[in-house]
């Protein structure tokens, strides 16, 4: 049985599983921030995040066919390392490093040495990721991370709710039939991006649509959830309500430090801040409506991704996704923390001014 690793710093704790190098939970005091769910609990998504349509892509004049791991949508979902065991290479009370050797595989004939480092500090949790190309050919590569964020009013799941990779029934990609009145409905969200990726019924992007700065949502607005760009506009803090999200957002807005920061404000009036460095191009946000009655809309996945969905198949090499030469590496960092209450003197990860988001 694989043993999870607990990190501790001051009043904060985080639990990491070697399966998928997954961040299962993160708590500050008695406030849950990252919580376990049934699908891709905090897993590392590599060498691509999200979906590749039909599992097919062309690269450097060669056609590649990946195994279909989401049959309902005919896609290859969330890479190759979310349900494998990583090796713990370094560990102390507040830090753990996990490595995985990604060997050439069906549909992805490239080799990488992967490393994930979780470091817990008083100001929050930082996550550093590295992918070193150990093969002889240049290779397409993408990183993604899948933390489920608690809105503060409900802590779903429990120690036994983690599934190794989460493939199969209950995929978060099932949009469901709409809001089930879950805990995320009363939460407020900011996704600092300037474009929204419209998708087909398989959640494959079909269009990149810019947000209109002049758009105001009418009080009596009725949404067509699959195509309503007005409903997907969370550039300013607003209540999620019954909006169904399993959507990618591009061209992130960034602060003076070049980081982009999403925010989730819960019923307890506390804000979770998720930050990603310039190596990340895309925010993916999922309300989990397809997870079943017990888990749907109990937490929200706010996922930093270095490339958008279906990037290998439809993206522009070097622009929409990274190409890593032999001996080179892709290195990125993201972080998560809790903004202090007004008047508090305590620190918090990414407690940046409002204009930094």
N, C-alpha and C positions, 0 to 999 in steps of 0.2 A: 504494500500500500504506500502510495506517495505521500510524504509528509509535507504539509504546508509550512511556510516560514513566516514567523511573526517579527515585524520590525517595531521598535518602540523608541519614541523620543518625547520626553516631557509628557504631555497629556495626549499625545497622538499615537495611534497604532495603525499598522498596515499589515495585511496578510497576503502573501504571494505564493502561488502554486507553481512548482516546477512543470506541471502540465500546461503547455502553452505560455510559460513564463507569465502567467496571468495574475493581474491585480484583482484579488477576490474582494477585498474590503479595505476601507480607509476610514478611520474614525478620529475625530477630534473631540476629546472629552466624552460626553454622551451623545454627540451629534454625528450620526452616520453620514458619510459623504459618498463613498463608493460602496455599493452593496452587491451581494451575490444574487444572480438571476439564473434563468435556465438556459440561456443562449449566449455562447461566446463570452462567458464571465471574464471581463477584463483582459481578454487574451491579446497576444501579439499577432497581428495580421501581416504575413509576409510569405512570399516575395511580392504579393499584391494584396491590397485590401478590397473588400466589397466584391463585386461580381465581374466576371468576364463572360460575355454572351456566347453561349454554345461552347464555352471553354476553348475557343479558337482565337489565335492571333498570329500575325506574321511579324517576323523580326529579322532584319538583315538578309532578306531574300528567302527565308525558310518559314514554312508553315508549322505551327505547333498546335497540338490537340491535348488539352488538359483533361483529366478525369472530371466528369460532371458530378459535383458534390451537392448540388441543390436541384434534384430532378424536377421538382414542381415548376421551377422557372427555367430549366435547361441552362444552368450556369455553373461555372466553377467559382465557388464562394470562399472568400477570406483566406486564400493562400494555402500553404502546406505545413504550417508549424503550430496551428492553434490547438491541436490535440496530440502533440508529441511531447515526450519528456525532455526537458532541458537539463543541463548539468550545472549545479551550483558550484561556482569556481571561487567565490570569495564571499565571506559573510561576517558581519559584526552586528552589534545591537541595532543599529539604525540603517544599515546598508546591506544589500545583497546584489551579487552579480551572477547572471545566468548566461551560459553559452550553448549554442547549438550549431552543429556542422550540417549545413544544408547541402546534400549531395545531388548530382544530376538525377532528375526524376522524369517520369512520363509527362511529356508536354512542356517540361521546363528543364532543359539539359545544361543547367548552369550550376556552379558551386559557389557557396558563400560561407564564411564564418560569421555567425551572428552573435551579438552580445547585447544584453539588456541589463542596465544598472538602475535599481530603485534606491533612492536615498531620501530618508525621512529626516526632516529638520523642523525646528520650531515654527518656521514660516510656511511649511507645507511639504508636499511630496514632489520630488523631481524624478523624471524618468529619462534616461539617456539610452539611445539605441545606435548600434553600429552594424553595418553590413559590409564586410570585406570580401571583394571578389577574389576567390582562391582558384578560379579556373583559368583557362587559356583564351576564352572569348569574352568580348564585352557582353553585358547582359542588361535587360530591362529589370528594374527593381522598384518596389514600392513598400513602404511601411504604413501600417495603421494600428490603432489601439482602440479597444472596445470597452471602456469603463461605463458601468451603469451608475448613474448619479441619483442619489436620493433627494427628493424634494423636501425632506425633513419631517414630513407628517406621517410617513409610513416607512418601515424597514422591511422590504420583501425578502422572501427566501430565508435562508439560514445556512448553517455550516454544511448541511448536507445537500444544498440545492445546486452546487456546482456540477456542471456536466462537462466532460472532456471534449471541448470543441463545439458542442451544441448543435451538431448537424442533425437533420431529420425533421420530424414534426415539431411544431412550435417555433419554426424559424421566425426571427424578428422581421424578416422580409415579407411575411404575410400581413398585408395592410389591415386585415380584419374589416369589420363592417362599420367601424366608427368608434367613438369614445365610449368606454364602459364606465365612466365616472370614476376614474382612478385618481391616485394621489397627485399625479402630475398636472391635473386639470387646473388646480388653483395656483400652481407655481407660475413664476414669471421668468421669461427667457430672453437672452440676447445672443444672437448669432451674428458676429461682425463680418458680414460678407456682402459683396456687391452684386453677385449673380446667384441664380437658382437654377439647378439642373432639372429640367422637366424630364420625366421618364415614361416608358411604356408600362404595360401591365406586368412585365417581368422585372421592373425596377432598373431597366437599362436606360441610360440617358439618351434622349432624342433631340434635345435642344438646350442651349445655354441662354437663359433669359435674364437680362439685367433688371434690377429693381428700379422703379420710378420714384425719384425723390419727392415728387409731388403727390404721390398716392396717399389717400387717407381712407382707412377702412370704415365704411358706413356702419352704423349701429345695427341696421337691419340686413346686413350682408349675408347672403346664403352661399355657402361654399360648394364648389365642385372640387372635392379634396384632391383629386388626381391632377388637376391642371390650374388651380387657382393660385397665381403668383401673389396676389394680395394677401392670402391667408398664410403664405410661407414667409412673409416679410417680418423677420424678428431682428432687424437692425437696431431698433430701439426697444427698451425693456417693455414687454407687454405680457399679459396673461395667456397661457397656452390654451385654456378652455378645452373645447372638444376638437381642436385641430389634430389631425392624424399626420404624424411625421415619420417618414423613412426616406429622407431627402438629403441630397448633397448640395453644398453651398460653396461657391468658388470666389476667386479674387478676394481673399480675406482683407479686411481693414486691419491696419497695424498701428501700434503706438510708436513713439519716438525710438524705442529700442528694437523695432522691427518685429516684435512678437504680436500675435493676434490673440485676443482673450474673449472667450465666451463666458456668459454668466447665467447662473440659475438661482433665482431668489425663491426660497421656500416659504411655507406658511408660517414658519417661525421667524420670518423677516431676516434670515441669514442668507448671505450670498456665497455660493460656491463659484470659484474662479478657475477656469481651465485655460491654460496658456499654451501656445505652440510657437516654436521658433520659425525662422524664415524658410526652413527646409520643408515645411508642411504647406501644401497648396489648397487643401480642401477640408471643410467641416462636414461631417456626416452626423445627422441627428435622427434618432429613432425613439418613438414613444412605445414601442413594443406591443402594438395592438394585436399581433398574431400569436402572442405567447400563452393564450388561454386565460380563463376568468381569474385565476388566482394571481397571475403575474402581470397581466396586461395593464399598462399605464401606471404601474406601481413605482417605476423608476424610468429615467430617460438616458439613453446612450448618447453621449456627446463625444464624437470620435475624431481625433486629429488624424488626418491621412495625408501622405505625401503626394498622392495622385487621386484623381476622381475615379468613380466606378467605370469599368470597361476601358480603362486607359490604354492598356496594351493593345486592344483591338481597334480602338477608334481615336486614340489620342495622338498628339504630335510628339514624336520621340525627342527627348531633351527639353521639351517645353511642358507637356502635360505629365510626363513621368521621367524618372531619372534613368540614365544609361551609365552603368558603372564599368569602367575598363579593368582589365586584369591587374591586380595589385592595388587598385584604388578602393576607396570606401565611401559609403554614404553614412553620414553621422547626423542625427537629429536629436532634439530634446523637447519634452513637453512637461508641464507641471500642473498641479492641482492643489488648491487650498481653500480655506474658509476666510472670507473677509471679516474682520472684527466688527462687532456691533458698534454702532455710533457711540463715541465717547470712550471706547475701550482703548487701552494703551498697548494691548497685545498685538503682535505682528501676525501677518497672514501671507501665504504664498500669493504672489501677483496682486498684492493689494495696491494696484496701480490706480491713478486718477481716472475718472470717468472717460476723459478724452483719449485714454490709451486703448479703449476697446472699440 
